[in-house]
């Protein structure tokens, strides 16, 4: 027998059981909690199309295409939701389901290419037409940031006054002298 109290043994058993459950129920590619620049651009597009108060569904994280839907209600203004789909085929199915469920499809967006999609139902099938790609802000590489900072520091060193170089002597804030 071990010297551990019974409550510690139970706590360790419970933690081990939770770890096993999280491993078995975890998807192959777990979506990250941080949004990518493409997802941020899609959310920005959704706010432009659907208004300021757009809710983002949990399915949006890691999706390749998105749909902006608003339920049709007889009173009030219902919330606009940005939902994600893994591919265009499922997006087409979602559009057909939205039409049957009384939801207004405000627009579609392809996250991977950064293009809004216009959809049209022809002969019972959804046809997508990609729009003009949106400009996305690209993240600057660390090497480029370092080069730019070094260049700015060099320029500041050249243009700095002689008195500002921190040598001995005058200046403010050196005590009451």
Backbone as CSV, one residue per row, in Angstrom:
resi,resn,N_x,N_y,N_z,CA_x,CA_y,CA_z,C_x,C_y,C_z
1,UNK,0.838,-1.181,0.000,0.000,0.000,0.000,0.879,1.238,0.000
2,UNK,0.386,2.277,-0.654,1.146,3.519,-0.700,0.715,4.436,0.438
3,UNK,1.535,5.440,0.657,1.265,6.376,1.745,0.345,7.517,1.324
4,UNK,-0.092,7.517,0.076,-0.936,8.618,-0.408,-2.336,8.513,0.183
5,UNK,-2.919,9.662,0.494,-4.311,9.641,0.960,-5.253,9.188,-0.165
6,UNK,-6.394,8.731,0.218,-7.361,8.199,-0.748,-7.823,9.271,-1.742
7,UNK,-7.964,10.522,-1.290,-8.434,11.570,-2.201,-7.423,11.845,-3.302
8,UNK,-6.107,11.724,-3.011,-5.096,11.915,-4.048,-5.138,10.787,-5.076
9,UNK,-5.350,9.556,-4.596,-5.473,8.423,-5.513,-6.666,8.620,-6.452
10,UNK,-7.798,9.047,-5.893,-8.995,9.269,-6.705,-8.773,10.399,-7.700
11,UNK,-8.078,11.444,-7.272,-7.790,12.572,-8.166,-6.921,12.129,-9.337
12,UNK,-5.890,11.325,-9.068,-5.010,10.842,-10.137,-5.755,9.918,-11.090
13,UNK,-6.633,9.052,-10.570,-7.431,8.169,-11.437,-8.333,8.994,-12.347
14,UNK,-8.946,10.034,-11.772,-9.844,10.888,-12.542,-9.086,11.633,-13.641
15,UNK,-7.899,12.147,-13.324,-7.092,12.851,-14.325,-6.650,11.908,-15.432
16,UNK,-6.266,10.694,-15.090,-5.852,9.721,-16.103,-7.030,9.369,-17.017
17,UNK,-8.225,9.202,-16.442,-9.420,8.891,-17.230,-9.742,10.049,-18.179
18,UNK,-9.619,11.288,-17.698,-9.886,12.447,-18.555,-8.871,12.551,-19.678
19,UNK,-7.598,12.238,-19.399,-6.582,12.269,-20.446,-6.890,11.245,-21.529
20,UNK,-7.310,10.048,-21.144,-7.649,9.010,-22.112,-8.845,9.423,-22.964
21,UNK,-9.844,10.023,-22.337,-11.021,10.465,-23.077,-10.673,11.580,-24.045
22,UNK,-9.821,12.516,-23.629,-9.462,13.628,-24.513,-8.646,13.124,-25.700
23,UNK,-7.819,12.100,-25.487,-7.046,11.539,-26.596,-7.947,10.824,-27.591
24,UNK,-8.905,10.059,-27.084,-9.761,9.280,-27.970,-10.782,10.152,-28.687
25,UNK,-11.230,11.223,-28.060,-12.247,12.061,-28.690,-11.666,13.242,-29.441
26,UNK,-10.351,13.438,-29.380,-9.730,14.573,-30.065,-9.724,14.328,-31.565
27,UNK,-10.081,15.347,-32.380,-10.023,15.178,-33.820,-8.578,15.098,-34.299
28,UNK,-8.398,14.612,-35.527,-7.057,14.435,-36.079,-6.317,15.773,-36.155
29,UNK,-6.988,16.808,-36.655,-6.386,18.137,-36.739,-7.219,19.080,-35.894
30,UNK,-6.823,19.261,-34.672,-7.583,20.115,-33.764,-7.445,21.573,-34.186
31,UNK,-8.555,22.316,-34.295,-8.462,23.709,-34.680,-7.799,24.530,-33.582
32,UNK,-7.030,25.492,-33.991,-6.346,26.341,-33.021,-7.293,27.423,-32.530
33,UNK,-7.000,27.929,-31.343,-7.857,28.961,-30.775,-7.561,30.318,-31.394
34,UNK,-6.365,30.484,-31.968,-6.035,31.748,-32.591,-6.498,31.736,-34.036
35,UNK,-6.963,32.883,-34.489,-7.428,32.961,-35.868,-6.267,33.306,-36.788
36,UNK,-6.358,32.820,-38.005,-5.337,33.107,-39.005,-5.654,34.451,-39.654
37,UNK,-4.699,35.047,-40.362,-5.007,36.299,-41.064,-6.146,36.149,-42.059
38,UNK,-6.228,35.001,-42.727,-7.318,34.773,-43.684,-8.665,34.718,-42.966
39,UNK,-8.705,34.098,-41.793,-9.952,34.043,-41.030,-10.341,35.425,-40.518
40,UNK,-9.342,36.217,-40.116,-9.650,37.589,-39.679,-10.208,38.410,-40.836
41,UNK,-9.675,38.216,-42.028,-10.181,38.938,-43.202,-11.607,38.497,-43.526
42,UNK,-11.894,37.213,-43.374,-13.250,36.713,-43.597,-14.222,37.312,-42.577
43,UNK,-13.794,37.423,-41.333,-14.645,38.033,-40.306,-14.870,39.515,-40.603
44,UNK,-13.849,40.179,-41.113,-13.980,41.584,-41.497,-14.990,41.727,-42.640
45,UNK,-14.905,40.834,-43.626,-15.865,40.832,-44.738,-17.277,40.612,-44.202
46,UNK,-17.420,39.690,-43.248,-18.736,39.391,-42.682,-19.320,40.615,-41.980
47,UNK,-18.483,41.387,-41.269,-18.982,42.605,-40.609,-19.375,43.659,-41.640
48,UNK,-18.668,43.711,-42.758,-19.034,44.664,-43.808,-20.371,44.288,-44.441
49,UNK,-20.610,42.998,-44.639,-21.832,42.535,-45.305,-23.006,42.445,-44.337
50,UNK,-22.765,41.872,-43.152,-23.858,41.580,-42.234,-24.063,42.579,-41.122
51,UNK,-23.235,43.592,-41.027,-23.367,44.556,-39.945,-22.349,44.288,-38.850
52,UNK,-22.344,45.166,-37.871,-21.331,45.089,-36.809,-21.470,43.859,-35.928
53,UNK,-22.696,43.461,-35.630,-22.928,42.375,-34.679,-23.056,41.035,-35.392
54,UNK,-21.926,40.501,-35.824,-21.893,39.199,-36.483,-21.329,38.196,-35.491
55,UNK,-22.060,37.112,-35.294,-21.588,36.042,-34.415,-20.789,35.050,-35.246
56,UNK,-19.729,34.540,-34.661,-18.904,33.547,-35.339,-19.175,32.186,-34.713
57,UNK,-19.574,31.228,-35.540,-19.841,29.878,-35.051,-18.530,29.138,-34.809
58,UNK,-18.594,28.116,-33.987,-17.387,27.342,-33.693,-16.869,26.601,-34.917
59,UNK,-17.740,26.337,-35.888,-17.331,25.637,-37.103,-16.455,26.511,-38.005
60,UNK,-16.380,27.811,-37.728,-15.612,28.728,-38.569,-14.110,28.511,-38.438
61,UNK,-13.646,28.133,-37.263,-12.214,27.952,-37.025,-11.700,26.764,-37.841
62,UNK,-10.734,27.009,-38.707,-10.137,25.958,-39.522,-10.899,25.632,-40.785
63,UNK,-11.972,26.359,-41.081,-12.768,26.083,-42.272,-12.106,26.667,-43.523
64,UNK,-12.489,26.137,-44.685,-11.961,26.647,-45.957,-12.916,27.624,-46.628
65,UNK,-14.203,27.454,-46.391,-15.211,28.374,-46.923,-16.172,28.733,-45.798
66,UNK,-16.825,29.880,-45.940,-17.725,30.348,-44.890,-19.036,30.826,-45.514
67,UNK,-20.081,30.790,-44.717,-21.402,31.258,-45.143,-21.919,32.212,-44.077
68,UNK,-22.556,33.264,-44.517,-23.132,34.265,-43.629,-24.648,34.122,-43.705
69,UNK,-25.265,33.681,-42.610,-26.706,33.421,-42.607,-27.405,34.229,-41.531
70,UNK,-28.703,34.506,-41.812,-29.548,35.215,-40.862,-30.924,34.560,-40.900
71,UNK,-31.417,34.092,-39.757,-32.761,33.495,-39.738,-33.824,34.536,-40.084
72,UNK,-34.864,34.098,-40.769,-35.979,34.985,-41.113,-37.020,34.846,-40.005
73,UNK,-37.308,35.956,-39.300,-38.294,35.950,-38.223,-39.302,37.061,-38.455
74,UNK,-40.521,36.898,-37.952,-41.539,37.931,-38.143,-41.347,39.157,-37.257
75,UNK,-40.515,39.056,-36.231,-40.326,40.196,-35.340,-38.861,40.323,-34.951
76,UNK,-38.421,41.559,-34.781,-37.049,41.833,-34.371,-36.038,41.570,-35.471
77,UNK,-34.815,41.862,-35.163,-33.746,41.561,-36.121,-32.913,40.423,-35.555
78,UNK,-32.962,39.265,-36.181,-32.220,38.112,-35.663,-30.717,38.275,-35.871
79,UNK,-29.919,37.554,-35.112,-28.469,37.683,-35.246,-27.950,37.096,-36.563
80,UNK,-26.889,37.692,-37.062,-26.227,37.200,-38.260,-25.090,36.304,-37.793
81,UNK,-24.969,35.114,-38.409,-23.971,34.142,-37.982,-23.034,33.800,-39.133
82,UNK,-21.741,33.771,-38.836,-20.722,33.360,-39.793,-20.342,31.928,-39.455
83,UNK,-20.669,31.009,-40.368,-20.405,29.593,-40.154,-19.353,29.114,-41.149
84,UNK,-18.596,28.119,-40.776,-17.559,27.580,-41.645,-17.925,26.215,-42.181
85,UNK,-17.400,25.905,-43.360,-17.563,24.591,-43.980,-16.200,24.137,-44.500
86,UNK,-15.943,22.834,-44.472,-14.634,22.365,-44.920,-14.406,22.449,-46.426
87,UNK,-15.477,22.426,-47.240,-15.300,22.499,-48.693,-16.540,23.081,-49.355
88,UNK,-16.447,23.304,-50.666,-17.552,23.922,-51.402,-18.774,23.015,-51.496
89,UNK,-18.565,21.713,-51.551,-19.694,20.788,-51.655,-20.589,20.881,-50.417
90,UNK,-19.965,20.911,-49.252,-20.753,21.054,-48.027,-21.356,22.448,-47.914
91,UNK,-20.673,23.439,-48.475,-21.233,24.794,-48.497,-22.502,24.818,-49.342
92,UNK,-22.479,24.124,-50.481,-23.668,24.047,-51.339,-24.816,23.362,-50.611
93,UNK,-24.504,22.296,-49.868,-25.539,21.621,-49.086,-26.092,22.546,-47.999
94,UNK,-25.224,23.335,-47.386,-25.655,24.262,-46.330,-26.554,25.343,-46.897
95,UNK,-26.262,25.808,-48.107,-27.105,26.826,-48.752,-28.487,26.254,-49.025
96,UNK,-28.541,25.035,-49.537,-29.845,24.404,-49.810,-30.619,24.187,-48.506
97,UNK,-29.918,23.786,-47.447,-30.572,23.592,-46.151,-31.075,24.918,-45.589
98,UNK,-30.309,25.989,-45.799,-30.717,27.304,-45.296,-31.980,27.778,-45.993
99,UNK,-32.080,27.539,-47.281,-33.277,27.945,-48.003,-34.491,27.175,-47.523
100,UNK,-34.316,25.902,-47.212,-35.427,25.087,-46.733,-35.793,25.385,-45.292
101,UNK,-34.828,25.886,-44.507,-35.074,26.126,-43.081,-35.519,27.550,-42.792
102,UNK,-35.672,28.377,-43.803,-36.109,29.750,-43.575,-35.002,30.659,-43.104
103,UNK,-33.821,30.492,-43.664,-32.706,31.373,-43.346,-32.325,32.155,-44.590
104,UNK,-31.904,33.382,-44.375,-31.474,34.239,-45.464,-29.954,34.133,-45.590
105,UNK,-29.465,33.706,-46.751,-28.023,33.607,-46.985,-27.551,34.972,-47.466
106,UNK,-26.760,35.652,-46.626,-26.277,36.988,-46.969,-25.058,36.950,-47.871
107,UNK,-24.290,35.866,-47.818,-23.116,35.759,-48.671,-22.271,34.567,-48.304
108,UNK,-21.310,34.293,-49.182,-20.354,33.207,-48.974,-18.953,33.759,-49.197
109,UNK,-17.972,33.117,-48.572,-16.603,33.595,-48.659,-15.665,32.403,-48.676
110,UNK,-14.726,32.407,-49.609,-13.724,31.348,-49.671,-12.485,31.828,-48.913
111,UNK,-12.240,31.229,-47.779,-11.183,31.684,-46.886,-9.806,31.408,-47.473
112,UNK,-9.644,30.280,-48.153,-8.329,29.900,-48.672,-7.815,30.854,-49.736
113,UNK,-8.708,31.402,-50.564,-8.273,32.328,-51.622,-8.561,33.780,-51.289
114,UNK,-9.350,34.026,-50.235,-9.676,35.396,-49.854,-10.652,36.061,-50.800
115,UNK,-11.578,35.287,-51.371,-12.550,35.823,-52.336,-13.981,35.643,-51.830
116,UNK,-14.804,36.662,-51.985,-16.232,36.451,-51.741,-16.814,35.622,-52.886
117,UNK,-17.778,34.787,-52.576,-18.414,33.949,-53.581,-19.871,34.363,-53.736
118,UNK,-20.318,34.492,-54.966,-21.746,34.683,-55.200,-22.313,33.327,-55.588
119,UNK,-23.453,33.006,-55.031,-24.046,31.700,-55.314,-25.347,31.889,-56.078
120,UNK,-25.647,30.896,-56.890,-26.872,30.902,-57.681,-27.346,29.459,-57.791
121,UNK,-28.642,29.257,-57.613,-29.195,27.918,-57.703,-29.739,27.716,-59.119
122,UNK,-29.124,26.776,-59.850,-29.551,26.461,-61.216,-29.864,24.971,-61.287
123,UNK,-31.068,24.650,-61.691,-31.507,23.256,-61.847,-31.269,22.425,-60.588
124,UNK,-31.506,23.015,-59.440,-31.353,22.310,-58.179,-29.923,22.179,-57.683
125,UNK,-28.980,22.794,-58.400,-27.589,22.755,-57.964,-27.098,24.165,-57.701
126,UNK,-26.209,24.302,-56.744,-25.653,25.602,-56.391,-24.386,25.824,-57.215
127,UNK,-24.352,26.977,-57.907,-23.196,27.346,-58.721,-22.542,28.553,-58.068
128,UNK,-21.227,28.472,-57.859,-20.483,29.556,-57.231,-19.711,30.336,-58.278
129,UNK,-19.713,31.666,-58.115,-18.900,32.543,-58.949,-17.984,33.329,-58.020
130,UNK,-16.651,33.116,-58.153,-15.740,33.844,-57.261,-15.647,35.312,-57.639
131,UNK,-15.550,36.155,-56.633,-15.407,37.591,-56.839,-13.944,37.994,-56.830
132,UNK,-13.727,39.294,-56.748,-12.372,39.846,-56.736,-11.716,39.524,-55.396
133,UNK,-10.453,39.068,-55.404,-9.787,38.768,-54.129,-9.592,40.022,-53.287
134,UNK,-9.724,39.853,-51.980,-9.547,40.966,-51.059,-8.087,41.059,-50.668
135,UNK,-7.654,42.274,-50.346,-6.277,42.501,-49.899,-6.158,42.072,-48.446
136,UNK,-5.217,41.178,-48.171,-4.976,40.737,-46.806,-3.654,41.313,-46.323
137,UNK,-3.611,41.661,-45.066,-2.373,42.158,-44.477,-1.476,40.955,-44.216
138,UNK,-0.303,40.982,-44.792,0.640,39.882,-44.643,1.524,40.125,-43.412
139,UNK,1.805,39.065,-42.726,2.692,39.163,-41.567,4.123,39.357,-42.064
140,UNK,4.856,40.231,-41.391,6.231,40.512,-41.778,7.147,39.472,-41.136
141,UNK,8.126,38.994,-41.896,9.033,37.977,-41.380,9.947,38.597,-40.323
142,UNK,10.388,37.803,-39.356,11.275,38.331,-38.307,12.587,38.877,-38.870
143,UNK,13.128,38.229,-39.902,14.387,38.699,-40.481,14.207,40.101,-41.060
144,UNK,13.092,40.298,-41.740,12.844,41.607,-42.343,12.629,42.667,-41.261
145,UNK,11.958,42.290,-40.168,11.753,43.232,-39.071,13.091,43.646,-38.460
146,UNK,13.999,42.693,-38.308,15.316,42.989,-37.729,16.107,43.900,-38.656
147,UNK,16.091,43.611,-39.969,16.802,44.463,-40.926,16.258,45.880,-40.913
148,UNK,14.938,46.012,-40.867,14.322,47.335,-40.854,14.670,48.095,-39.572
149,UNK,14.653,47.403,-38.420,14.989,48.047,-37.152,16.451,48.478,-37.129
150,UNK,17.343,47.658,-37.687,18.761,48.024,-37.744,18.971,49.244,-38.629
151,UNK,18.243,49.308,-39.743,18.360,50.449,-40.646,17.847,51.726,-39.973
152,UNK,16.730,51.611,-39.241,16.186,52.770,-38.533,17.141,53.226,-37.424
153,UNK,17.758,52.277,-36.711,18.701,52.626,-35.650,19.928,53.322,-36.224
154,UNK,20.385,52.859,-37.366,21.528,53.492,-38.027,21.189,54.919,-38.439
155,UNK,19.988,55.102,-38.971,19.560,56.438,-39.394,19.418,57.371,-38.194
156,UNK,18.868,56.858,-37.085,18.737,57.676,-35.870,20.098,58.046,-35.311
157,UNK,21.059,57.116,-35.372,22.408,57.401,-34.869,23.073,58.500,-35.687
158,UNK,22.816,58.538,-36.978,23.409,59.561,-37.844,22.794,60.933,-37.601
159,UNK,21.488,60.959,-37.333,20.781,62.236,-37.211,20.689,62.749,-35.783
160,UNK,21.169,61.996,-34.812,21.087,62.396,-33.414,22.060,63.539,-33.134
161,UNK,21.645,64.469,-32.271,22.504,65.580,-31.872,23.619,65.078,-30.973
162,UNK,24.721,65.817,-30.917,25.872,65.429,-30.109,25.499,65.396,-28.633
163,UNK,24.681,66.334,-28.166,24.304,66.414,-26.752,23.424,65.252,-26.323
164,UNK,22.763,64.592,-27.263,21.821,63.534,-26.926,22.462,62.162,-26.806
165,UNK,23.742,62.069,-26.980,24.381,60.755,-27.021,24.630,60.152,-25.646
166,UNK,24.306,60.822,-24.591,24.403,60.239,-23.257,25.794,60.312,-22.660
167,UNK,26.625,61.204,-23.094,27.959,61.360,-22.527,27.893,62.065,-21.189
168,UNK,29.048,62.300,-20.573,29.044,62.980,-19.275,28.622,64.437,-19.432
169,UNK,28.107,64.981,-18.371,27.746,66.385,-18.420,26.259,66.572,-18.346
170,UNK,25.829,67.718,-18.789,24.469,68.225,-18.678,23.365,67.247,-19.003
171,UNK,22.239,67.763,-19.075,21.063,66.948,-19.324,20.114,67.042,-18.161
172,UNK,18.905,66.732,-18.412,17.883,66.824,-17.367,17.730,65.480,-16.667
173,UNK,17.238,65.521,-15.472,16.901,64.318,-14.763,18.072,63.610,-14.120
174,UNK,19.170,64.296,-13.851,20.330,63.644,-13.239,20.367,63.894,-11.731
175,UNK,19.284,64.132,-11.164,19.276,64.431,-9.728,19.258,65.935,-9.524
176,UNK,19.393,66.371,-8.326,19.295,67.801,-8.010,20.601,68.531,-8.148
177,UNK,21.437,68.262,-9.071,22.733,68.918,-9.204,22.698,70.027,-10.187
